[in-house]
Amino acid sequence: MLRSVYLNDALTEEGRAEVEQMMRDMKSIAKIEYIPREQALKKLEERLGDQKYILEALGDDNPLPNSYDITVTKPEAVESTAVAIADLYGVDEAKYGQDVASHLFDMTRLLRLFGFLLMVLLAGATLFIISNTIRLTVFARRKEIAIMKYVGATDWFIRIPFILEGMALGFIGGGLSALALRSFYSAMAAKIYSTLTFFPLMPQFPFINYLTTILIISGMIIGVIGSTISLKRFLEV
């Protein structure tokens, strides 16, 4: 969001309407809200709280300009939209917290990279835990497996119960992870949207539903792989 699009004090109401229309014609803008100077002053008084007496020195003067709150269609369009708006006649300044936004976008890229690496590490750890859990079960039944092999049971006949166990473990793990992620993402998104509306976050829905499905399916696949790895040694009779 461009929270500070300031209009020139000399701009007439007709000129303001023309500027607003030009901004509405920009494809990168999703929402426009006009903030008259009187409303801006009231908001400032609310933010100052007990210290609003500071504004009493102004008397009847209102130093705040008319402004706009503008929401862009995507975070990457903030800078280019601000530049385009600043060039419009009657606009004194268009601010969006340039330095802060730049650092936040850099942080976002690092978080994505870190998240990908963390996902790989957690997948490896999950595979290790499930394979070892299944290995303990298989080890406890190694004599039964050997007898089944001697009487002619196929490898797949022996594998299926353990694979199903691995799938069940993966399903439970993926489901718990998805539940925790949904709660965390919902709380985080609400907090960020209330303070940093231009911060790039995927919409909660349907993104979170897709992610939930991916987590559960991935957990089941890892469970199958872990079971297969654990059984390999004991099937060689």
N, C-alpha and C positions, 0 to 999 in steps of 0.2 A: 504494500500500500504506500502511495505517496501522501504522507500525512500533512505535508506542508506545501501546498500550491497557493502562493500568495498573489492576490490581484492588486493592480495599481489603484491607489485611492482615487485617482482622477477618472477611472473607467466608469462610464455611465451604465445604467441598468441594461440598456439596449446592447451596449458593447459587451457586457458580461454574458448576456444571453448568447451572443455570437461566439464568444470564446467557449462557452459551455457546449454549444452545438459542435464546434470543431473538435473538442475533446471526445464527445460522444461518437464522433465519426471515426475515431482511431480504433482499429481492430484489436489493439492490445489492451484496451480498457474494458473492464467488465462491469464496473459500478462507479457512479459518481454521486457524491453528496456535497451539497453546497452548505457552507458554514458562514452565516453572516457574522459581522464583527461583534454584534451584540451577543450572539450565542457563544462566540469564542471567548468573550469576556466572562460570561457566566461560567463556562467550563473552567476557565483559569481560576476564578474565585473558589470553585468547588475543589480544585486540586490544591490550592493554597490552604484550605481548611481554616484553622485558627489564625493563620498568618495573613488572611485576606485583607487585614487592615492596611497592609502595604499599599494596596490599590487606592486607598482613600486619598493619598497625596495627588492622584490624577484628577480628582474632582469629577467634572462631567466629561473630561476628555477620554477618548477610547483610542489608544495607540495601535490596537490590533487591526490588521487589514481583513477584508473579506477573503475567504479561502475555500479550498475544496479538499475533501478526502476522496482519494481515487484508488480503486482496487483494480489491479491488472490481472490479465487472464493467467499469466504464469510468472514466477519469480524472476526468470531470466530477462523478462521484458521491462523490469523496473527502470533500469538505467536508461535504455533507449527511449522509453516513454517520457521520463523526466526531462531528457534533453529536448525532445520534440515539443513538450508543453512549455518549456522555458523560452522557446523561440516564438511562441504565440504573442500577438500584440495584446497588451494589457496585463500580461503575466510578469510580475516582478521577479519571482523566484520559485523554483520547484525543487524541494528538498526531499530526500528519502533516507537520510542517514548513510551517505555514500561510504564512509570508512567502515562503519559498523556492518553494513550489508556486505561489503567486500570480504571482510573477515568471516562473516557468518557463512558465506558461500564456500570459502576455502575450508572452513571447518566442516561443512556438509560433505565435501568431497573426501576429506580425510576420514570422516565417520563412515562413509559408504565403504571405503577401502578397508577400514578396520572391521566393519561389520562383516564384510565378505571373508576376511581372514579368520575372524572369530567363528563364523559359520563353518568353515572348513575344519578348524580345530575341534569344534564341538561335535561335528559329524564323525571325525576320527575317534574322539573319546567315546561317543555313543556306540560306535561299531566295536570298539575294544571292550566296553562294559558288557554289551549284549553277547558278543562272541564268548567271553569268559563265563558269563552266566550260563549259557547253553552248554559250554564245554564241561562245566561242573555237573550239569544234569546228565550229559552223555557219559561222562566218566563214571558216574554212579551206576549207570546201566550198561557199562561196556560188555559185561558178560552176557547179558540178554541180547545185545546187538550181535555179538559173535555167534551165539547159538542160532539166532535168526538167519544169519548169513550162511551157516553150515547147512541149515534145513532148506535153503533155496530162496529165501526172501530177497527181493530185488533191493537195490540201493534206494530207489525212490520210495518204496514201501516203508523203509526204515526212516527215511528223511522227513516224510510228511509231518508226523507229529511234532518233531523238533522245529521244523520250519514254521508250523502254525504257532508254536510257542514263541518263536522269535518275532513273528508278525504281531502277536498279541502284545508282547513287550514293547515293540516299536510303536504300536497304535496307542498304548497307554502313555508312553513317553511323549509322543508327538501331540497327543490331546492335551496333556498337562502343560506342555510348552506353549501350545496355541492359546490356551486359556489365560496363562500368565501374560503372554504377549498382548492379547486383546485388552486386558485390564491396564497394562502399562502404557500401551500406545494411546488408548482413549484418554487416560489422565494426562499424558504428556502433550497430546495434540490440543486438548482444551486449554492447558496452561500456555502453550506457545502461541496459539491463535489469539489469546486474550492480550498478549504483550508484544509479540513479534509477528504481525499478520503477514509480512512479506517473506517469512522464513519458509523455504521450500519443503513442504510435507505432502506426502501422498494423501488424497482424501481417504477418510477412514473406511468408507464403503464405496465400491465393493472390494477395495484392495485388501482389507483385513480378512475377508472371507476367502479370497484366493490364497492368501498366505496361510490361513488355517488349513486349507485343503492340502497345500504343498507340504506343510510340516507333518501332517498325519501320514500322507502317502510316503514321504521321504523316510519317516520313522519306520514304517512297515517294510520298505525296501531295505533299509539298513539292517533291520531285524532278520530278514531273509538271508542277506549276505553274511551276517554274523553267524547264523545257524549253519550255513553251508560251509563256512571256514572251519567251524568247530567240529563238524561231522566228518570232514575229509579224512582225518587220521584214523578214526575208529572204523571206517568202512573198508579200510585196506586189510582185509583178513585173508 
